[in-house]
Amino acid sequence: MGRTLENKKEIVADLKETLSESTLALVIDYQGLTVSQITDLRRRLRPTGTVCKVTKNTLMGIAIEGEEKWQPMSELLQGASAFLLVKEDFSSAIKAYQDFQKVTKKTELRGGVMEGRLLKETDVKALGDLPSKEQLVAQIAGAINALATKIAVGINEVPGSLARALQAVADGEKDGSAESPAE
Protein backbone atom coordinates (compact mmCIF):
# COMPACT_ATOMS: atom_id res chain seq x y z
CA MET A 1 0.00 0.00 0.00
CA GLY A 2 1.38 3.40 -0.99
CA ARG A 3 1.67 6.50 1.13
CA THR A 4 -1.27 8.84 1.44
CA LEU A 5 -1.04 12.47 0.40
CA GLU A 6 -1.23 13.53 4.06
CA ASN A 7 1.62 11.20 4.93
CA LYS A 8 3.76 12.62 2.10
CA LYS A 9 3.03 16.17 3.27
CA GLU A 10 4.17 15.23 6.78
CA ILE A 11 7.40 13.76 5.39
CA VAL A 12 8.07 16.91 3.32
CA ALA A 13 7.35 19.15 6.34
CA ASP A 14 9.73 17.06 8.48
CA LEU A 15 12.42 17.29 5.78
CA LYS A 16 11.98 21.07 5.54
CA GLU A 17 12.30 21.44 9.29
CA THR A 18 15.43 19.27 9.46
CA LEU A 19 16.97 21.14 6.52
CA SER A 20 16.29 24.49 8.19
CA GLU A 21 18.39 23.34 11.19
CA SER A 22 21.19 21.89 9.03
CA THR A 23 24.44 23.46 7.83
CA LEU A 24 25.47 20.64 5.47
CA ALA A 25 23.59 17.97 3.52
CA LEU A 26 25.37 14.92 2.11
CA VAL A 27 23.73 12.66 -0.45
CA ILE A 28 24.83 9.02 -0.51
CA ASP A 29 23.82 6.07 -2.64
CA TYR A 30 22.72 3.49 -0.10
CA GLN A 31 21.85 0.71 -2.56
CA GLY A 32 22.75 -2.68 -1.11
CA LEU A 33 22.68 -1.68 2.56
CA THR A 34 20.67 -3.79 4.95
CA VAL A 35 18.37 -2.33 7.58
CA SER A 36 20.90 -3.18 10.28
CA GLN A 37 23.65 -1.36 8.35
CA ILE A 38 21.46 1.76 7.98
CA THR A 39 20.77 1.53 11.71
CA ASP A 40 24.53 1.26 12.35
CA LEU A 41 25.13 4.37 10.19
CA ARG A 42 22.47 6.29 12.13
CA ARG A 43 24.02 5.15 15.44
CA ARG A 44 27.46 6.36 14.32
CA LEU A 45 26.08 9.73 13.19
CA ARG A 46 23.90 10.43 16.24
CA PRO A 47 26.72 11.77 18.51
CA THR A 48 27.67 14.30 15.81
CA GLY A 49 24.16 15.77 15.66
CA THR A 50 23.54 14.36 12.18
CA VAL A 51 20.25 12.92 10.97
CA CYS A 52 20.16 10.20 8.31
CA LYS A 53 16.98 10.35 6.23
CA VAL A 54 16.09 7.71 3.66
CA THR A 55 13.37 9.13 1.48
CA LYS A 56 12.29 9.34 -2.13
CA ASN A 57 14.10 11.85 -4.29
CA THR A 58 10.81 13.42 -5.33
CA LEU A 59 9.90 14.18 -1.71
CA MET A 60 13.33 15.73 -1.08
CA GLY A 61 12.93 17.67 -4.34
CA ILE A 62 9.65 19.10 -3.06
CA ALA A 63 11.27 19.92 0.32
CA ILE A 64 14.10 21.94 -1.30
CA GLU A 65 11.79 23.75 -3.73
CA GLY A 66 12.17 27.49 -3.25
CA GLU A 67 15.05 27.00 -0.81
CA GLU A 68 17.97 28.86 -2.39
CA LYS A 69 20.41 27.35 0.12
CA TRP A 70 19.57 23.74 -0.86
CA GLN A 71 18.78 24.13 -4.58
CA PRO A 72 22.09 22.59 -5.82
CA MET A 73 21.03 19.30 -4.21
CA SER A 74 18.60 18.74 -7.08
CA GLU A 75 21.57 17.66 -9.23
CA LEU A 76 22.27 14.80 -6.77
CA LEU A 77 18.71 13.42 -6.63
CA GLN A 78 18.93 10.17 -8.58
CA GLY A 79 18.86 6.49 -7.68
CA ALA A 80 18.53 5.21 -4.13
CA SER A 81 19.38 8.22 -1.97
CA ALA A 82 19.99 8.64 1.72
CA PHE A 83 20.50 12.14 3.06
CA LEU A 84 22.87 12.94 5.90
CA LEU A 85 21.69 16.25 7.33
CA VAL A 86 24.43 17.72 9.51
CA LYS A 87 23.40 20.29 12.10
CA GLU A 88 26.70 21.41 13.66
CA ASP A 89 29.92 19.45 13.66
CA PHE A 90 30.30 18.55 9.99
CA SER A 91 33.91 17.39 10.36
CA SER A 92 32.99 14.69 12.90
CA ALA A 93 29.93 13.71 10.85
CA ILE A 94 32.02 13.25 7.69
CA LYS A 95 34.59 11.21 9.63
CA ALA A 96 31.82 9.02 11.10
CA TYR A 97 30.42 8.41 7.59
CA GLN A 98 33.90 7.66 6.19
CA ASP A 99 34.50 5.12 8.98
CA PHE A 100 31.16 3.49 8.18
CA GLN A 101 31.96 3.46 4.46
CA LYS A 102 35.33 1.77 5.08
CA VAL A 103 33.60 -1.00 7.03
CA THR A 104 30.69 -1.64 4.64
CA LYS A 105 32.22 -0.64 1.28
CA LYS A 106 28.65 -0.49 -0.06
CA THR A 107 27.78 3.20 -0.05
CA GLU A 108 28.95 5.89 -2.40
CA LEU A 109 29.04 9.60 -1.64
CA ARG A 110 27.44 11.52 -4.49
CA GLY A 111 28.18 14.93 -3.08
CA GLY A 112 26.83 17.52 -0.73
CA VAL A 113 25.47 21.01 -0.38
CA MET A 114 26.71 23.67 2.02
CA GLU A 115 25.73 27.35 2.03
CA GLY A 116 24.16 27.06 -1.41
CA ARG A 117 27.21 25.45 -3.02
CA LEU A 118 27.41 22.00 -4.55
CA LEU A 119 30.25 19.97 -3.05
CA LYS A 120 31.98 17.15 -4.90
CA GLU A 121 33.44 14.14 -3.11
CA THR A 122 36.89 15.78 -2.88
CA ASP A 123 35.36 18.89 -1.28
CA VAL A 124 33.57 16.77 1.31
CA LYS A 125 36.79 14.89 2.11
CA ALA A 126 38.59 18.23 2.59
CA LEU A 127 35.86 19.31 5.04
CA GLY A 128 36.30 16.01 6.87
CA ASP A 129 40.01 16.72 7.30
CA LEU A 130 39.30 19.92 9.23
CA PRO A 131 39.64 19.69 13.01
CA SER A 132 36.43 18.94 14.90
CA LYS A 133 34.65 21.54 17.00
CA GLU A 134 36.08 20.02 20.19
CA GLN A 135 39.62 20.11 18.80
CA LEU A 136 39.25 23.78 17.79
CA VAL A 137 37.89 24.69 21.23
CA ALA A 138 40.81 22.87 22.87
CA GLN A 139 43.32 24.68 20.64
CA ILE A 140 41.78 28.08 21.45
CA ALA A 141 41.67 27.28 25.17
CA GLY A 142 45.32 26.21 25.07
CA ALA A 143 46.34 29.43 23.32
CA ILE A 144 44.40 31.56 25.82
CA ASN A 145 45.90 29.61 28.73
CA ALA A 146 49.44 30.08 27.37
CA LEU A 147 48.86 33.80 26.96
CA ALA A 148 47.42 34.11 30.46
CA THR A 149 50.41 32.23 31.88
CA LYS A 150 52.86 34.56 30.11
CA ILE A 151 51.01 37.61 31.43
CA ALA A 152 50.96 36.21 34.97
CA VAL A 153 54.68 35.44 34.84
CA GLY A 154 55.38 38.94 33.51
CA ILE A 155 53.27 40.57 36.22
CA ASN A 156 54.95 38.50 38.93
CA GLU A 157 58.36 39.40 37.55
CA VAL A 158 57.83 43.17 37.96
CA PRO A 159 57.75 43.20 41.80
CA GLY A 160 60.62 40.69 41.93
CA SER A 161 62.75 42.83 39.61
CA LEU A 162 61.85 45.94 41.59
CA ALA A 163 62.78 44.20 44.86
CA ARG A 164 66.13 43.05 43.42
CA ALA A 165 66.85 46.55 42.15
CA LEU A 166 66.02 48.10 45.55
CA GLN A 167 68.16 45.46 47.26
CA ALA A 168 71.06 46.25 44.93
CA VAL A 169 70.70 49.99 45.70
CA ALA A 170 70.51 49.26 49.41
CA ASP A 171 73.56 46.99 49.22
CA GLY A 172 75.38 49.68 47.24
CA GLU A 173 74.57 52.29 49.91
CA LYS A 174 75.74 49.93 52.67
CA ASP A 175 78.99 49.29 50.89
CA GLY A 176 79.40 53.00 50.21
CA SER A 177 78.75 53.96 53.87
CA ALA A 178 81.06 51.23 55.14
CA GLU A 179 83.89 52.50 52.99
CA SER A 180 83.49 56.15 53.97
CA PRO A 181 84.63 55.90 57.61
CA ALA A 182 87.61 53.74 56.68
CA GLU A 183 89.12 56.47 54.60
N, C-alpha and C positions, 0 to 999 in steps of 0.2 A: 504494500500500500504506500502510495506516495505521500509527500508532505502537503499539508493544507496551506492555503494562501496565508492564513493567520500565523501558522508555524514559521513559514518563510519570512514573514515580516518581523517576527520576533528574532529570528536568526540575524537578519540584516541589522536590526536595531542594536543587538548585542555586539555585532562586528563593528558598527559605527562607534559605539561607546568605547570598546577596547582600543580601536584605532585612535580615538581622540586622546587617550591616555598614553599612547605609545610614541617613542622617539625613532624607532627603527622597525621595519617589517622585513623579514626574510621569507623568501618563497622557496620551498624545497619540493622535490619530486619524491613522494613517499611510496611509490609503487613497489610492492613486494614486501612491505613491512607488515608484521603481524600485529594484532591488537596489543599483545604484551610488549612488543618493541616500541609501539607508539606510547604506551603507558610509561615505559622506561625513559623515553625521550622527555615526556612531560615531567617525570620525577626529577630528572637531571636539570631541567630548565627552571623548575619552581623556585629554588633558592635565589636565582638571579632576577626574579620578578618578571619572567617571560611567560607568555601564554601561548600554547600550541593549539591552533584551531585547524581542524580538518573540515573543510566545507567545499561546496561546489564553487567553481570559478565564477559562474554567473551570479551567485549570491554575493561573492566578494566584489565583483564588478559593480553591482548595484550599490554596495556599501561605500565604494570609493567614488561613485558618481558625484561630481560637483565638489569634490575635495581636492583642491589644488595640490596639497602636500602629498597625497597618495596616488595621484593620477599616473605617474610612470609605472606603477605596478601592473597596469592593464597589459603591458607588453609581456609580463611573466605569467599571465593567466592562461595556461594550457596544460593539458594532461591532468594527472592526479596530483593535486596541490595540497600541501599543508603550509600553514602560515605561522611563522614564529613572530609574535608581536612583543617586542622588547620595550619595557617601560622605562628602565633607568640604566642599569649597568650593562651596556651592549657588549663590552669586551668580555665579561664573564659569560654572557649568554652565548656568544660566538664560540668561545672556548668549550663550553659545555656541549654545544652542537657538534663541534669538530671531534671531541672525544667520543661522542655517540656514533658519529659517522665512521670513525676508525674501527670501532667494535663491530658495527653491523655491515658496513661496506655496501649498503643497499640504497641509501638516499643520495640524492644529488642536489646540490645547491644551485638554483637557477639564477638567483640574484637577490637584490634587496632594494629598499627605498628608504632614504633618510633625507629629511628636510627638502622634499620635492625633487630629489636627484635619484636617478637610477644607478644602482651599484652593481658592478659585475662581481664575479667570484673573487678576483684578485683584490678588489676594493674591500670586500667583506673580510678577507683574510688579513689585510692591512689593519682594519679596525680591530680585529681580534688580537693583533700583536700589541696593541696599546695597553698600558698598565690598567688594571682594574681600579674602580673607584676607591677601594680600600687601600690599594698600594699608593695611589696618588695622595690620599689623606695622610698616610704614614710618612710619605716623603715630605709633605708640607710641614707636618708636625715635627719631624726631625730637623728640618731647616730652621723652624722657629725656635726649637729648643736649643740648637747650636748657637743661634744669634743671641738668645737670652743668656746663655752661659757666658758668652764672650763679653756681653755688657756687664753682667754681674762680676766677672773677674776684673774687668776694667774699673768698675766702681770701687771694688774692694782694694784695688791696687793704689788708688789715689790717697786714701788715708795712710796706708803703709808707707808710700813714698814720702809723704809729707812728714810722717813720724821719723823716718830715717834721715831726712834732710834736717829736721830740727835737732835730732840727736847729733848729727855731724857738726852742726853749728855750735851746739852746747859743748861737745867734746873739743872743738876748736877753741872756744872761749876758755875752757878749763886749762887747756894746754898753754894758751896765751897768758893766762893769769898766773900759772905756775912758773912760767919762764921769767916773768917780769921781776919778781923779788930776787931771783938768783943773780940778776945782773949786777 
